[in-house]
Amino acid sequence: MTCYRDYTRYLTRSSEPGTENKYDVAFTQFCSYVNQKIIVNKEILRLNKLNQQFIQQVKDTDGIDITSYKTTSLKRRLQLTFPQLCFHRPKDRRQSEIVFVDDIPVDTLVEDRQLLKEALHSPSTTDTDTTDLDSEATTSRKKTPSSFLPSVDQLTLSDLFMSAQALKKEINDVDAKLPWPPTALHLTIDAAQSFVPALLFNFLAWAVGAHSDPSEDGQYVKVEDAVQNRILTIAQDIVYLASKGRVQTPKHLSLAMTLRHLSGSSQLIGLMNGLGYCVSHSVALEHDTALAK
């Protein structure tokens, strides 16, 4: 019977008593750091960097090297101490979890670029200096504007998503309107610029290689006139698409009227409207009728 019990017994891993209570003094001081950074300042930090900070805190407080301390152990202690913390695992499993407070406002995620740079642009590899998590952002700025931007290899899906959210916010804030009925004086390049946010124009200029330096002055970057017209055309298509056709831009009205007078084909206008290039035939007809009155 004894042999049977020994053969069928469950194998369990012995655990050291009081594992979660180790380094209490250092952890208390570390909690003050977490409270100030994440709870009060609404900052977003990576779990691996928090773990490095805790390891350094234990070394400074107790004089013990716990380099092998696991992030899962720190996460468990943080969850018990700060129930309001959220831990987000990126789709790229090679990257460390992102830690933030649950009441962080969405506007902060979109508008606070420095916060996003620290939380999302930082690579997931282990850094050697862990005493100040913000030192990299303040020491990496050089004379040229593009030198402090992250390299293309460091960009992640989160970076692209947050950039898209910033552009979406700019597009949704467009409040330009054309008088009805708009005449040729209202369907000009200058009028089209009032429908296209500078951030959207500059993003397209950077994406197609028409300009290579970042600009933060809220103005259009300088490009050739022919390229500017094409970028404005694409940008108006984006604004028209985002508004589901509610924002009728100069390009969409003028193109529909041009097709109507050159071809008179409602099917052609309908085809171009289906592709998002101009307003519908009914809107073009209404526009033409209003001008004739």
C-alpha positions as CSV (number, residue, x, y, z in Angstrom):
1,M,0.0,0.0,0.0
2,T,2.9,2.3,0.8
3,C,4.5,1.7,-2.6
4,Y,1.1,2.4,-4.3
5,R,0.8,5.8,-2.5
6,D,4.4,6.7,-3.4
7,Y,3.8,5.8,-7.0
8,T,0.5,7.7,-7.4
9,R,1.2,10.8,-5.3
10,Y,1.0,14.2,-6.9
11,L,4.3,15.9,-7.6
12,T,4.3,19.5,-6.2
13,R,6.8,22.2,-6.3
14,S,8.0,23.3,-2.9
15,S,7.8,27.0,-2.4
16,E,9.8,29.1,0.0
17,P,7.7,30.5,2.8
18,G,7.1,34.3,2.6
19,T,8.3,34.7,-1.0
20,E,5.9,37.5,-1.6
21,N,7.0,39.3,1.5
22,K,10.7,39.5,0.6
23,Y,12.3,42.9,0.3
24,D,9.4,44.7,2.0
25,V,11.4,47.9,2.7
26,A,12.6,48.2,-0.8
27,F,9.1,47.4,-2.2
28,T,7.5,50.1,-0.1
29,Q,9.9,52.7,-1.5
30,F,9.4,51.3,-5.0
31,C,5.6,51.7,-4.5
32,S,6.1,55.4,-3.9
33,Y,7.8,55.6,-7.2
34,V,5.0,53.7,-8.9
35,N,2.3,55.8,-7.2
36,Q,4.0,59.1,-8.4
37,K,4.7,57.9,-11.9
38,I,1.7,55.9,-12.9
39,I,-1.1,56.8,-10.5
40,V,-0.5,60.5,-10.1
41,N,1.3,61.5,-13.3
42,K,-0.7,59.1,-15.5
43,E,2.4,57.8,-17.2
44,I,2.7,54.6,-19.1
45,L,5.6,52.3,-18.4
46,R,6.8,48.9,-19.4
47,L,6.8,46.1,-16.9
48,N,10.4,45.1,-17.6
49,K,11.6,48.6,-16.9
50,L,9.6,48.6,-13.6
51,N,11.3,45.3,-12.8
52,Q,14.7,46.8,-13.4
53,Q,13.8,49.7,-11.2
54,F,12.8,47.4,-8.4
55,I,16.0,45.4,-8.8
56,Q,18.0,48.6,-8.5
57,Q,15.9,49.6,-5.4
58,V,16.6,46.3,-3.6
59,K,20.3,46.7,-4.4
60,D,20.3,50.2,-3.0
61,T,18.2,49.4,0.1
62,D,19.3,45.9,1.1
63,G,22.6,45.5,-0.8
64,I,21.3,42.4,-2.5
65,D,21.6,41.6,-6.2
66,I,18.3,40.0,-7.4
67,T,19.0,40.3,-11.1
68,S,17.0,37.0,-11.7
69,Y,13.9,38.5,-10.1
70,K,11.0,37.7,-12.5
71,T,8.6,40.2,-13.9
72,T,5.7,37.9,-13.1
73,S,6.5,38.1,-9.4
74,L,6.6,41.9,-9.5
75,K,3.4,42.0,-11.4
76,R,1.6,39.8,-8.8
77,R,2.8,42.1,-6.0
78,L,1.8,45.2,-7.9
79,Q,-1.7,43.8,-8.6
80,L,-2.2,43.2,-4.9
81,T,-1.0,46.7,-3.9
82,F,-2.5,48.7,-6.8
83,P,-5.7,47.0,-8.0
84,Q,-6.3,50.0,-10.3
85,L,-3.3,49.2,-12.4
86,C,-3.8,47.7,-15.9
87,F,-1.4,45.3,-17.6
88,H,-1.6,45.2,-21.4
89,R,0.3,42.5,-23.4
90,P,1.3,43.8,-26.9
91,K,0.5,41.5,-29.8
92,D,4.2,41.2,-30.3
93,R,5.0,38.7,-27.5
94,R,8.6,39.6,-27.5
95,Q,7.7,43.0,-26.0
96,S,7.1,43.6,-22.3
97,E,3.7,44.4,-20.9
98,I,2.6,48.0,-20.7
99,V,1.4,49.2,-17.3
100,F,-1.0,52.1,-16.8
101,V,-3.7,53.2,-14.4
102,D,-7.3,52.3,-15.4
103,D,-8.6,55.9,-15.3
104,I,-6.1,57.4,-17.7
105,P,-8.1,59.6,-20.1
106,V,-8.2,58.8,-23.8
107,D,-7.3,62.4,-24.7
108,T,-4.0,61.9,-22.8
109,L,-3.2,58.9,-24.9
110,V,-3.8,60.8,-28.1
111,E,-2.4,64.2,-27.3
112,D,0.5,63.6,-24.9
113,R,3.2,62.6,-27.4
114,Q,6.0,62.5,-24.9
115,L,4.0,60.0,-22.8
116,L,3.5,57.8,-25.9
117,K,7.1,58.1,-26.8
118,E,8.3,56.8,-23.4
119,A,5.6,54.1,-23.2
120,L,5.4,52.8,-26.8
121,H,8.4,53.9,-28.7
122,S,10.9,52.4,-26.3
123,P,12.2,49.0,-27.4
124,S,11.5,45.9,-25.3
125,T,15.1,45.0,-24.8
126,T,16.7,45.4,-21.3
127,D,18.3,48.8,-20.7
128,T,21.5,49.1,-18.6
129,D,20.6,52.3,-16.9
130,T,17.5,51.8,-14.7
131,T,17.8,54.6,-12.2
132,D,15.9,57.1,-14.2
133,L,13.3,55.8,-16.7
134,D,12.9,59.3,-18.3
135,S,16.6,60.0,-18.9
136,E,16.6,58.7,-22.4
137,A,13.9,61.0,-23.6
138,T,15.7,64.1,-22.2
139,T,19.3,63.3,-23.3
140,S,18.6,62.0,-26.9
141,R,17.5,65.3,-28.4
142,K,20.1,66.7,-30.8
143,K,20.3,69.7,-33.0
144,T,18.3,68.3,-35.9
145,P,14.6,67.8,-35.4
146,S,14.5,64.2,-36.7
147,S,17.3,62.9,-34.5
148,F,15.2,62.3,-31.4
149,L,12.6,60.3,-33.3
150,P,12.6,56.5,-33.0
151,S,14.0,54.4,-35.8
152,V,11.7,52.7,-38.2
153,D,12.8,49.3,-36.8
154,Q,11.5,50.3,-33.3
155,L,8.0,51.3,-34.5
156,T,5.3,48.8,-33.4
157,L,1.6,48.3,-34.2
158,S,0.8,50.5,-31.2
159,D,2.8,53.4,-32.6
160,L,0.9,53.2,-35.9
161,F,-2.4,52.9,-34.1
162,M,-1.8,55.9,-32.0
163,S,-0.6,57.9,-35.0
164,A,-3.9,57.0,-36.8
165,Q,-5.9,58.1,-33.7
166,A,-4.1,61.5,-33.7
167,L,-4.9,61.9,-37.4
168,K,-8.5,60.8,-36.9
169,K,-9.0,63.5,-34.2
170,E,-7.7,66.2,-36.5
171,I,-10.0,65.0,-39.3
172,N,-13.0,64.9,-37.0
173,D,-12.3,68.5,-35.9
174,V,-12.6,69.8,-39.5
175,D,-15.5,72.4,-39.4
176,A,-15.0,74.1,-42.8
177,K,-18.2,74.5,-44.9
178,L,-18.9,75.8,-48.4
179,P,-21.7,78.3,-49.0
180,W,-24.6,77.0,-51.0
181,P,-24.4,77.0,-53.9
182,P,-20.6,77.2,-54.1
183,T,-19.3,79.1,-57.1
184,A,-15.9,78.9,-58.8
185,L,-14.6,81.3,-56.3
186,H,-15.2,78.8,-53.5
187,L,-13.8,75.8,-55.3
188,T,-10.1,76.8,-55.3
189,I,-6.8,75.4,-53.9
190,D,-7.0,77.9,-51.0
191,A,-10.5,76.7,-50.2
192,A,-9.4,73.1,-50.3
193,Q,-6.7,73.8,-47.7
194,S,-9.3,74.9,-45.2
195,F,-10.7,71.3,-45.4
196,V,-7.3,69.6,-44.9
197,P,-5.6,69.7,-41.4
198,A,-1.9,70.5,-41.5
199,L,-1.1,67.2,-39.6
200,L,-2.9,65.2,-42.3
201,F,-1.2,67.1,-45.2
202,N,2.3,66.7,-43.6
203,F,1.7,63.1,-42.8
204,L,1.0,62.4,-46.5
205,A,3.9,64.5,-47.6
206,W,6.2,62.4,-45.4
207,A,4.6,59.1,-46.5
208,V,5.2,59.8,-50.2
209,G,8.7,61.2,-49.7
210,A,7.8,64.8,-50.7
211,H,9.3,66.1,-47.5
212,S,11.6,64.5,-44.9
213,D,11.8,66.8,-41.9
214,P,9.2,66.9,-39.1
215,S,7.4,70.1,-38.6
216,E,5.6,71.1,-35.4
217,D,4.6,74.7,-36.2
218,G,1.1,73.7,-37.4
219,Q,1.8,74.8,-40.9
220,Y,2.0,72.9,-44.2
221,V,5.4,71.6,-45.1
222,K,6.9,73.1,-48.2
223,V,6.5,70.9,-51.3
224,E,6.4,71.5,-55.1
225,D,3.1,73.0,-56.3
226,A,2.3,70.0,-58.5
227,V,2.9,67.6,-55.5
228,Q,0.9,69.9,-53.2
229,N,-2.2,69.7,-55.5
230,R,-2.0,65.9,-55.5
231,I,-1.6,65.6,-51.8
232,L,-4.5,67.9,-51.3
233,T,-6.6,65.7,-53.6
234,I,-5.7,62.6,-51.6
235,A,-6.3,64.4,-48.3
236,Q,-9.8,65.6,-49.4
237,D,-10.6,62.0,-50.3
238,I,-9.7,61.0,-46.8
239,V,-11.8,63.7,-45.2
240,Y,-14.7,62.8,-47.4
241,L,-14.4,59.2,-46.6
242,A,-14.1,59.8,-42.8
243,S,-17.2,61.9,-42.8
244,K,-19.2,59.4,-44.9
245,G,-19.8,62.1,-47.5
246,R,-21.2,64.6,-45.1
247,V,-18.3,67.0,-45.6
248,Q,-18.4,68.0,-49.3
249,T,-15.0,69.2,-50.2
250,P,-14.2,71.6,-53.1
251,K,-12.6,68.7,-55.0
252,H,-15.6,66.4,-54.8
253,L,-18.1,69.1,-55.8
254,S,-16.0,70.5,-58.7
255,L,-15.1,67.1,-60.1
256,A,-18.8,66.0,-60.2
257,M,-19.8,69.3,-61.9
258,T,-16.9,68.9,-64.4
259,L,-18.0,65.3,-65.3
260,R,-21.6,66.4,-65.7
261,H,-20.8,69.2,-68.1
262,L,-18.2,67.3,-70.1
263,S,-19.9,64.0,-70.4
264,G,-23.5,64.4,-69.1
265,S,-23.3,60.8,-68.0
266,S,-25.0,60.0,-64.7
267,Q,-23.4,56.5,-64.8
268,L,-19.9,57.9,-64.9
269,I,-20.6,60.3,-62.0
270,G,-22.1,57.4,-60.1
271,L,-19.1,55.2,-60.8
272,M,-16.7,58.0,-59.6
273,N,-18.9,58.6,-56.6
274,G,-18.8,54.9,-55.7
275,L,-15.0,55.1,-55.7
276,G,-15.1,58.1,-53.4
277,Y,-13.8,60.6,-56.0
278,C,-16.8,63.0,-56.2
279,V,-20.3,63.6,-54.9
280,S,-23.3,61.7,-56.2
281,H,-25.1,62.6,-59.4
282,S,-28.1,63.9,-57.4
283,V,-25.9,66.3,-55.5
284,A,-24.3,67.5,-58.7
285,L,-27.7,68.0,-60.3
286,E,-28.9,69.9,-57.2
287,H,-25.7,72.0,-57.4
288,D,-26.2,72.8,-61.0
289,T,-29.9,73.7,-60.5
290,A,-29.0,76.0,-57.6
291,L,-26.5,77.9,-59.7
292,A,-29.0,78.4,-62.5
293,K,-31.5,80.1,-60.3
